[in-house]
Amino acid sequence: MAKRVNELGRQLASDYERKAPLVVTTLKGATMFMADLVRAMDPCPPGLTTDYVRVSSYGAGVVSSGQISFTSLGADARDRHVLVLEDIVDTGLTVSYLVEHFKSQGARSVAVVAVLNKPGKRPPGGVEPDYWCFELLDDAFVVGYGMDYNEMYRSLPYVGVLCEEAIKRGGEEVLPEA
């Protein structure tokens, strides 16, 4: 994970060298990614600022509900180059909403940066991330590195697949029998 985030950070530092990007992180899933990625943007683009939005299409489930819940914490995108940081781009519904939101605020450009690109459920013509660390080709529900199930597993330093037994138990930790 660290190697790929560092590579992506250097690429973004180069691509946004003179653009004073506004890095907007989706809460809560992309917070670990943001902390690591911004530190990896070396040299740091002058004028880089960060902000957060709370947005979700999952609720308490493992499948996108199709309904967007959105709260802006004050990011002003007017005349800025916006980097939207996401934990995972699945159906693309959430990022499509965010891209349109920031464009309507007058952003000069909007790019989506994700830990995971999961294109399997994305409709034709759906929003693709512009940058991502890894592509997930199967339909597994993943947790760790900020991604959760019922607010659990965010603090794992890696990304792992949540087993069916854990989902049936509501995310409760499943330990092997002794």
C-alpha positions as CSV (number, residue, x, y, z in Angstrom):
1,M,0.0,0.0,0.0
2,A,2.7,2.5,1.1
3,K,4.7,2.0,-2.1
4,R,1.8,2.6,-4.4
5,V,0.5,5.6,-2.4
6,N,4.0,7.1,-2.5
7,E,4.2,6.6,-6.3
8,L,0.8,8.2,-6.8
9,G,1.8,11.1,-4.5
10,R,4.8,11.9,-6.6
11,Q,2.8,11.7,-9.8
12,L,0.2,14.1,-8.4
13,A,2.9,16.5,-7.1
14,S,4.2,16.6,-10.7
15,D,0.8,16.9,-12.4
16,Y,-0.3,19.7,-10.0
17,E,3.0,21.4,-9.5
18,R,1.7,24.9,-10.3
19,K,-2.0,24.4,-9.8
20,A,-2.5,25.0,-6.0
21,P,-4.8,22.0,-5.7
22,L,-7.7,21.8,-3.3
23,V,-7.7,18.2,-1.9
24,V,-11.2,17.3,-0.8
25,T,-11.4,14.1,1.2
26,T,-14.6,12.1,1.6
27,L,-15.3,11.2,5.2
28,K,-14.7,8.9,6.7
29,G,-13.3,6.3,4.4
30,A,-10.5,8.3,2.6
31,T,-9.0,10.0,5.7
32,M,-6.1,7.5,6.1
33,F,-5.4,7.8,2.3
34,M,-5.4,11.6,2.4
35,A,-2.9,11.7,5.3
36,D,-0.5,9.4,3.5
37,L,-1.1,10.8,0.0
38,V,-0.6,14.5,0.9
39,R,2.6,13.7,2.7
40,A,3.8,11.7,-0.4
41,M,3.2,14.7,-2.7
42,D,6.8,15.7,-2.7
43,P,7.5,18.4,-3.5
44,C,4.3,19.6,-2.2
45,P,2.5,21.8,-4.7
46,P,2.5,25.5,-3.4
47,G,-0.9,26.5,-2.3
48,L,-2.2,23.0,-1.7
49,T,-5.1,23.1,0.8
50,T,-7.3,20.4,2.2
51,D,-11.0,20.1,3.1
52,Y,-13.6,17.4,3.7
53,V,-17.0,16.4,2.6
54,R,-19.3,13.8,4.1
55,V,-20.9,11.8,1.4
56,S,-22.2,8.2,1.1
57,S,-24.3,5.9,-1.0
58,Y,-23.9,2.8,1.2
59,G,-25.6,3.6,4.6
60,A,-25.2,0.5,6.8
61,G,-25.1,-2.1,3.9
62,V,-22.6,-3.7,1.7
63,V,-24.2,-2.6,-1.6
64,S,-24.7,1.0,-2.8
65,S,-28.2,2.1,-1.9
66,G,-28.4,4.5,-4.9
67,Q,-29.3,7.4,-2.6
68,I,-26.6,10.1,-1.9
69,S,-26.2,11.6,1.5
70,F,-24.0,14.8,1.3
71,T,-22.7,17.4,3.7
72,S,-20.1,19.9,2.6
73,L,-17.8,21.2,5.4
74,G,-17.1,24.4,3.6
75,A,-14.8,23.7,0.6
76,D,-14.9,26.6,-1.8
77,A,-13.9,25.2,-5.2
78,R,-14.2,28.4,-7.2
79,D,-11.2,28.8,-9.6
80,R,-9.5,25.8,-8.0
81,H,-8.1,22.5,-9.3
82,V,-10.0,20.0,-7.1
83,L,-8.7,16.5,-6.3
84,V,-11.5,14.4,-4.8
85,L,-10.1,11.7,-2.7
86,E,-12.2,8.5,-2.3
87,D,-11.6,5.2,-0.7
88,I,-13.3,3.2,-3.4
89,V,-15.0,4.0,-6.7
90,D,-17.7,1.3,-7.2
91,T,-20.8,2.3,-9.1
92,G,-19.4,5.8,-9.5
93,L,-22.6,7.4,-8.2
94,T,-20.9,9.2,-5.3
95,V,-18.0,10.6,-7.4
96,S,-20.4,11.6,-10.2
97,Y,-22.3,13.7,-7.7
98,L,-19.1,15.3,-6.3
99,V,-17.6,16.0,-9.7
100,E,-20.8,17.8,-10.7
101,H,-21.0,19.6,-7.4
102,F,-17.5,21.1,-7.7
103,K,-17.9,21.9,-11.3
104,S,-21.1,23.8,-10.5
105,Q,-19.1,25.8,-7.9
106,G,-16.7,27.0,-10.6
107,A,-13.8,24.6,-10.2
108,R,-11.2,24.9,-13.0
109,S,-10.8,21.1,-13.0
110,V,-12.0,18.1,-10.9
111,A,-10.1,14.9,-10.8
112,V,-11.0,11.8,-8.8
113,V,-8.3,10.0,-6.9
114,A,-9.1,6.6,-5.3
115,V,-7.5,3.9,-3.3
116,L,-9.5,1.3,-5.2
117,N,-11.1,1.3,-8.6
118,K,-13.9,-1.3,-8.7
119,P,-15.4,-1.0,-12.2
120,G,-17.5,-4.2,-12.2
121,K,-20.8,-2.4,-11.2
122,R,-20.2,0.9,-13.0
123,P,-22.7,1.6,-15.7
124,P,-21.5,2.4,-19.2
125,G,-20.3,6.0,-19.4
126,G,-20.1,6.2,-15.6
127,V,-17.5,8.3,-13.9
128,E,-14.1,6.7,-13.7
129,P,-11.4,7.7,-11.3
130,D,-8.6,9.7,-12.9
131,Y,-6.0,8.2,-10.6
132,W,-6.1,5.1,-8.4
133,C,-3.8,2.8,-6.5
134,F,-5.3,-0.6,-7.2
135,E,-8.1,-2.1,-9.4
136,L,-10.4,-4.6,-7.8
137,L,-12.0,-6.9,-10.4
138,D,-14.2,-9.0,-8.2
139,D,-17.3,-8.0,-6.2
140,A,-15.8,-8.5,-2.8
141,F,-16.7,-6.1,0.1
142,V,-13.4,-4.8,1.4
143,V,-12.4,-3.2,4.7
144,G,-9.3,-1.6,6.1
145,Y,-7.1,1.4,5.4
146,G,-10.1,3.7,6.2
147,M,-12.8,1.5,4.7
148,D,-15.3,0.1,7.1
149,Y,-18.3,-2.2,7.7
150,N,-20.6,-0.7,10.4
151,E,-17.8,1.6,11.5
152,M,-15.5,-1.4,12.2
153,Y,-12.1,-2.4,10.6
154,R,-11.1,1.2,9.5
155,S,-7.9,1.1,11.4
156,L,-6.5,-2.0,9.6
157,P,-3.2,-1.0,7.9
158,Y,-4.1,-3.0,4.9
159,V,-7.2,-3.7,2.7
160,G,-8.8,-7.1,3.1
161,V,-12.0,-8.9,2.1
162,L,-14.7,-9.1,4.7
163,C,-15.9,-12.7,5.0
164,E,-19.5,-13.7,4.8
165,E,-19.6,-14.8,8.4
166,A,-18.5,-11.4,9.6
167,I,-21.2,-9.7,7.4
168,K,-23.9,-12.1,8.9
169,R,-22.8,-11.1,12.4
170,G,-23.1,-7.4,11.6
171,G,-19.3,-6.9,11.3
172,E,-18.6,-8.3,14.7
173,E,-15.1,-9.8,14.8
174,V,-15.0,-13.4,13.9
175,L,-12.2,-15.3,15.5
176,P,-11.3,-19.0,14.8
177,E,-12.4,-21.4,17.4
178,A,-9.7,-22.5,19.8
